[in-house]
């Protein structure tokens, strides 16, 4: 069986074209195509994400002898991008006309699609 490599990068960018802007957090060079891996990874959250940004994971699976920095459309890499955190729209306090007071609105709002 042909051995593959599995690499996981994180970044605040959704697009995965420039690997220099991504941080490698996991690299398995002896990954079997039908194998499974379970790992717990610690990720440092960038300040931009702490300020209500989104952090993405970019997962690359491909031949051992290739690097994601040199991927072309013809290389046999599978690339998956998934958000690890999600931006939430801030919400303001609501003004109650009956009492004349502001009340906190604790209902979270999803990011618009």
C-alpha positions in Angstrom: 0.0 0.0 0.0 1.2 3.5 -0.8 1.9 5.6 2.2 0.5 9.1 2.3 1.1 12.2 4.4 -1.5 14.1 6.4 -0.9 17.7 7.3 -3.0 20.1 9.3 -2.5 23.9 9.1 -4.4 26.7 10.8 -4.9 30.3 9.6 -7.3 33.2 9.8 -7.6 32.9 6.0 -10.3 30.8 4.4 -8.4 30.3 1.2 -5.5 27.8 1.3 -3.4 29.0 -1.6 -0.5 30.6 0.2 0.9 28.1 2.7 3.4 30.7 4.0 0.4 32.4 5.8 -0.6 29.2 7.5 0.9 27.5 10.6 1.6 23.7 10.5 0.2 22.1 13.7 0.3 18.4 12.7 2.2 16.3 10.2 1.9 12.5 9.8 4.2 11.2 7.1 3.3 7.5 7.3 -0.4 7.8 6.9 -2.1 4.8 5.3 -4.8 5.6 2.8 -7.5 3.6 4.7 -6.0 4.4 8.1 -7.4 6.5 10.9 -5.7 8.9 13.2 -7.0 10.4 16.4 -5.0 13.3 18.0 -5.7 16.0 20.4 -4.0 19.2 19.3 -3.5 22.5 21.1 -3.9 25.6 19.0 -2.8 29.1 19.9 -5.7 31.4 19.0 -4.5 34.6 17.2 -5.5 38.0 18.5 -7.6 38.6 15.4 -9.6 35.5 16.1 -10.0 36.5 19.8 -11.4 39.8 18.5 -14.3 37.8 17.0 -12.6 36.5 13.9 -12.7 33.0 12.3 -9.9 30.4 12.6 -9.7 27.8 9.8 -8.1 24.3 9.6 -6.6 23.3 6.3 -6.2 19.6 6.0 -4.0 18.1 3.3 -3.7 14.4 2.4 -1.4 13.4 -0.4 1.7 11.5 -1.5 4.7 11.5 0.8 7.0 13.1 -1.7 4.9 16.2 -2.3 4.6 19.4 -0.3 1.5 21.5 -0.1 3.6 24.5 -0.9 4.2 23.0 -4.4 0.7 21.8 -5.2 -0.6 22.2 -8.7 -4.0 21.2 -10.1 -2.5 18.0 -11.3 -1.1 16.8 -7.9 -3.0 14.1 -6.1 -3.8 16.0 -2.9 -7.1 16.2 -1.1 -7.6 19.5 0.6 -10.3 20.3 3.1 -10.9 23.6 4.8 -13.1 23.9 7.9 -13.8 26.7 10.4 -12.6 25.9 13.9 -14.2 29.1 15.3 -17.0 31.3 13.8 -17.5 35.0 13.8 -20.7 36.0 15.6 -22.4 39.3 14.9 -22.3 41.5 18.0 -25.7 42.5 19.4 -26.8 45.6 21.2 -28.9 46.1 24.2 -32.6 46.5 23.6 -34.6 49.4 24.7 -37.8 48.4 26.6 -40.5 51.0 25.8 -42.6 49.9 28.7 -39.9 50.4 31.4 -37.7 53.0 29.6 -34.6 50.9 30.3 -32.1 49.1 28.3 -32.0 45.3 28.5 -29.2 43.0 27.5 -30.2 40.8 24.5 -28.6 37.4 25.2 -29.9 35.7 22.0 -26.9 34.9 19.8 -27.1 35.7 16.1 -25.6 33.5 13.5 -23.3 34.9 10.8 -25.2 35.8 7.7 -24.8 33.2 4.9 
